């Protein structure tokens, strides 16, 4: 039943396999067994990839949804009554957030909730949001500007976009720089046409001011970009969060560009269709308390 529910919810055997940690063939066999039991097809298959529920499938999906939600509720109540916070928690976030923000926090959280199984998914911001909207993960961490309305958002840190330059660079130490000064140097940016907002906005700003500019390297990983900035290969941008010390080993200078990229917040997002169980509420509360503004670092 659970396998069918996730296939129907996600419209894909492949995506459902990733969520349920089962093989695609196992889910296919489960759905076929249900179709044989009910004596009718549950999905209409359009082409090779698209699935649509039949009328019978829609009725079974509604029943499965109610049943699984009630099962989770009863399970949580029984576990809470027995003093055990047992469950599963899936979190999606960009690489640097997982690499720099979560390790210390998770060490604290798992120490308090050792029976909670945690799955972490390295995904770009746009995919994080889509996974939350589709109910494929419990929580996502992204910039507030990337989180659409309809999702619950919990601010966990203030974020700002800065220009990364090598230590000793002519722009190092500047209180503010304009686009004309930035365009004089080669740039290290995320891939063209990507979902990274800094690249999109820079392209718009350069076009508006009719400035010629050159990309020396495309990289969506700030850890990699910072290596090449340090060696003088080009300038780059990073979204940084107060309280995390990330680029301390690099000989870099961080230059404010808030006149082009206003500060915003890093947020924890979730669907919030019902009250969160205790172990999930604790995850939200601990993460919010764990990021206190201090020194700049990469988000």
VMD Tcl script that draws the C-alpha trace (Angstrom):
set ca {
  {0.00 0.00 0.00}
  {2.77 2.45 0.90}
  {4.60 1.73 -2.34}
  {1.46 2.40 -4.41}
  {0.81 5.61 -2.45}
  {4.24 7.06 -3.20}
  {4.10 6.06 -6.88}
  {0.72 7.78 -7.18}
  {1.82 10.85 -5.21}
  {5.00 11.36 -7.23}
  {3.71 10.08 -10.56}
  {6.84 8.03 -11.09}
  {8.15 4.61 -10.14}
  {11.70 5.98 -10.25}
  {11.06 8.86 -7.84}
  {8.99 6.63 -5.55}
  {11.86 4.14 -5.42}
  {14.17 6.90 -4.19}
  {11.73 7.96 -1.46}
  {10.90 4.45 -0.24}
  {14.46 3.11 -0.56}
  {13.21 0.22 -2.67}
  {14.02 -0.85 -6.20}
  {11.82 0.23 -9.08}
  {11.12 -3.39 -9.98}
  {9.93 -4.13 -6.42}
  {7.44 -1.24 -6.59}
  {6.27 -2.37 -10.02}
  {5.56 -5.85 -8.64}
  {3.64 -4.39 -5.67}
  {1.42 -2.30 -7.93}
  {0.78 -5.26 -10.24}
  {-0.20 -7.37 -7.25}
  {-2.72 -4.71 -6.16}
  {-4.13 -4.47 -9.68}
  {-4.58 -8.24 -9.75}
  {-6.23 -8.16 -6.32}
  {-8.69 -5.42 -7.35}
  {-9.15 -6.80 -10.82}
  {-8.57 -3.52 -12.61}
  {-5.74 -1.15 -13.56}
  {-4.80 1.52 -11.03}
  {-2.67 3.63 -13.39}
  {-3.05 4.71 -16.97}
  {0.39 4.77 -18.52}
  {0.88 7.55 -21.07}
  {4.09 7.17 -23.00}
  {7.12 5.76 -21.23}
  {7.22 8.04 -18.19}
  {3.85 9.58 -17.40}
  {1.39 7.92 -15.01}
  {-2.21 8.96 -14.37}
  {-4.49 7.38 -11.78}
  {-7.57 5.60 -13.04}
  {-10.86 6.21 -11.18}
  {-10.17 3.07 -9.14}
  {-6.63 4.27 -8.52}
  {-7.89 7.64 -7.26}
  {-10.17 5.92 -4.73}
  {-7.35 3.67 -3.52}
  {-4.95 6.63 -3.31}
  {-7.37 8.59 -1.10}
  {-7.81 5.55 1.14}
  {-4.05 4.91 1.29}
  {-3.37 8.54 2.20}
  {-5.85 8.49 5.08}
  {-4.60 5.12 6.30}
  {-0.91 6.04 6.26}
  {-1.52 9.39 7.96}
  {-3.55 7.72 10.69}
  {-0.90 5.01 11.10}
  {1.83 7.64 11.54}
  {-0.30 9.53 14.07}
  {-1.01 6.41 16.16}
  {2.63 5.31 15.95}
  {3.83 8.69 17.19}
  {1.34 8.66 20.08}
  {2.36 5.16 21.17}
  {6.05 5.97 20.96}
  {5.57 9.22 22.89}
  {3.60 7.32 25.55}
  {6.48 4.86 25.87}
  {9.01 7.69 26.09}
  {10.66 6.85 22.75}
  {11.02 9.37 19.93}
  {11.37 7.00 16.99}
  {10.89 7.97 13.37}
  {12.49 8.97 10.07}
  {13.54 12.43 8.97}
  {14.70 13.43 5.47}
  {16.47 16.75 4.83}
  {17.46 18.23 1.46}
  {19.90 21.14 1.15}
  {22.68 22.45 -1.11}
  {26.13 20.90 -0.75}
  {27.78 23.68 1.27}
  {24.91 23.82 3.74}
  {25.24 20.09 4.36}
  {29.01 20.32 4.47}
  {29.36 23.35 6.72}
  {26.13 23.99 8.62}
  {24.69 20.63 9.61}
  {27.48 18.35 10.90}
  {27.88 19.90 14.36}
  {24.15 20.45 14.72}
  {23.33 16.85 13.74}
  {25.82 15.57 16.28}
  {23.81 17.34 18.97}
  {20.45 16.29 17.57}
  {21.29 12.60 17.15}
  {22.69 12.58 20.67}
  {19.26 13.61 21.96}
  {17.21 11.53 19.51}
  {19.31 8.43 18.78}
  {16.35 6.42 17.48}
  {15.50 8.85 14.69}
  {16.78 7.73 11.27}
  {18.05 10.69 9.24}
  {18.56 10.85 5.47}
  {20.43 13.81 3.94}
  {20.11 14.74 0.26}
  {22.56 17.05 -1.54}
  {20.44 19.08 -3.96}
  {20.49 22.60 -5.50}
  {18.01 25.16 -4.15}
  {15.42 24.75 -6.90}
  {15.27 21.00 -6.47}
  {15.07 21.36 -2.68}
  {11.92 23.45 -3.07}
  {10.36 21.03 -5.55}
  {11.07 18.10 -3.23}
  {9.34 19.91 -0.36}
  {6.34 20.85 -2.51}
  {6.02 17.26 -3.69}
  {6.27 15.85 -0.18}
  {9.42 13.90 -1.03}
  {11.37 15.23 1.98}
  {10.43 16.48 5.44}
  {12.62 19.59 5.50}
  {14.61 21.69 3.09}
  {17.16 24.41 3.74}
  {17.32 27.23 1.22}
  {17.32 30.99 0.83}
  {14.02 32.61 1.72}
  {13.75 34.19 -1.74}
  {13.74 30.69 -3.28}
  {10.90 29.43 -1.05}
  {7.45 30.09 -2.60}
  {4.32 30.92 -0.69}
  {2.37 28.03 0.73}
  {5.37 26.52 2.48}
  {6.11 26.97 6.17}
  {9.33 28.92 6.62}
  {11.46 29.19 9.74}
  {14.29 31.72 9.61}
  {17.49 30.19 10.94}
  {20.14 32.74 9.96}
  {20.72 36.05 8.21}
  {22.44 35.66 4.85}
  {24.25 38.09 2.57}
  {25.91 37.87 -0.83}
  {29.54 39.00 -1.01}
  {32.23 39.29 -3.66}
  {35.21 36.98 -3.11}
  {38.60 38.38 -4.10}
  {42.15 37.20 -3.32}
  {43.88 38.74 -0.32}
  {45.82 41.80 -1.52}
  {43.59 42.28 -4.55}
  {42.93 45.92 -5.59}
  {39.28 45.51 -4.54}
  {40.10 43.95 -1.16}
  {39.14 46.26 1.66}
  {36.76 48.33 -0.48}
  {33.61 49.35 1.34}
  {31.60 48.88 -1.85}
  {32.31 48.20 -5.50}
  {30.28 48.84 -8.64}
  {29.63 46.56 -11.57}
  {32.10 48.38 -13.77}
  {34.94 47.54 -11.38}
  {33.83 43.91 -11.09}
  {33.53 43.49 -14.89}
  {37.21 44.39 -15.32}
  {38.20 41.00 -13.88}
  {37.46 37.41 -14.99}
  {34.62 35.82 -13.05}
  {33.94 32.39 -11.54}
  {30.18 31.78 -11.66}
  {27.63 28.95 -11.60}
  {26.76 27.39 -14.98}
  {24.85 29.52 -17.48}
  {21.15 28.87 -17.60}
  {21.30 27.36 -14.13}
  {18.87 27.92 -11.29}
  {21.43 29.88 -9.29}
  {19.96 33.36 -8.64}
  {23.30 35.19 -8.40}
  {24.23 34.25 -11.97}
  {20.81 35.21 -13.30}
  {20.82 38.56 -11.56}
  {24.39 39.39 -12.62}
  {23.54 38.69 -16.25}
  {20.56 41.03 -15.96}
  {22.61 43.79 -14.28}
  {25.49 43.57 -16.75}
  {23.07 43.67 -19.69}
  {21.23 46.67 -18.23}
  {24.46 48.64 -17.86}
  {25.80 47.31 -21.19}
  {29.00 46.02 -19.63}
  {31.30 43.47 -21.24}
  {32.27 40.67 -18.85}
  {34.04 37.32 -19.04}
  {33.50 34.02 -17.24}
  {36.84 32.29 -16.64}
  {35.30 29.29 -14.89}
  {31.87 27.80 -14.20}
  {31.45 26.25 -10.76}
  {28.41 25.86 -8.51}
  {30.55 24.73 -5.56}
  {31.90 27.55 -3.41}
  {34.57 25.29 -1.93}
  {35.97 24.75 -5.42}
  {35.47 28.35 -6.51}
  {37.34 29.68 -3.47}
  {40.45 27.67 -4.41}
  {40.61 29.36 -7.80}
  {39.80 32.80 -6.41}
  {42.69 32.44 -3.97}
  {45.11 31.64 -6.81}
  {43.95 34.71 -8.74}
  {42.09 32.90 -11.50}
  {39.01 35.07 -11.13}
  {36.53 36.71 -8.76}
  {33.46 34.94 -7.45}
  {30.39 35.43 -5.29}
  {29.19 33.60 -2.19}
  {26.13 33.73 -0.01}
  {27.39 33.87 3.54}
  {25.77 33.33 6.92}
  {26.74 35.01 10.15}
  {27.94 32.47 12.68}
  {29.69 29.98 10.44}
  {33.43 30.09 9.89}
  {33.94 28.56 6.47}
  {36.64 30.20 4.39}
  {39.08 30.83 7.22}
  {41.77 28.69 5.60}
  {41.67 30.66 2.37}
  {43.56 33.87 1.75}
  {40.49 35.74 0.61}
  {38.75 39.04 1.21}
  {34.95 39.40 1.30}
  {33.63 42.60 -0.27}
  {30.08 43.81 0.37}
  {27.74 44.00 -2.63}
  {24.51 44.53 -0.73}
  {23.61 47.47 -3.00}
  {23.09 44.84 -5.72}
  {22.10 41.85 -3.60}
  {20.05 42.86 -0.53}
  {20.58 40.66 2.56}
  {18.02 37.95 3.24}
  {17.66 34.82 5.36}
  {18.48 31.16 5.25}
  {15.28 29.27 6.07}
  {14.13 25.80 6.98}
  {11.05 24.97 4.90}
  {8.40 22.28 5.25}
  {4.87 21.64 4.09}
  {3.28 21.74 7.53}
  {0.08 19.95 6.54}
  {-0.39 18.91 10.17}
  {1.31 19.31 13.52}
  {4.87 18.07 13.51}
  {5.70 15.12 15.79}
  {7.99 15.87 18.71}
  {11.25 14.74 17.12}
  {10.60 16.91 14.04}
  {9.61 19.93 16.10}
  {12.82 19.47 18.08}
  {14.82 19.47 14.84}
  {13.31 22.84 13.91}
  {13.81 24.35 17.35}
  {17.38 23.15 17.77}
  {18.43 24.34 14.34}
  {16.90 27.76 14.93}
  {18.66 28.06 18.30}
  {21.97 26.75 17.00}
  {22.74 29.61 14.59}
  {23.54 32.76 16.49}
  {24.87 35.75 14.50}
  {28.65 36.10 14.78}
  {31.32 36.06 12.06}
  {30.68 35.66 8.30}
  {30.88 32.30 6.59}
  {29.59 30.52 3.53}
  {25.94 29.41 3.37}
}
mol new
graphics top color blue
foreach p $ca { graphics top sphere $p radius 0.5 }
foreach p [lrange $ca 0 end-1] q [lrange $ca 1 end] { graphics top cylinder $p $q radius 0.2 }
display resetview
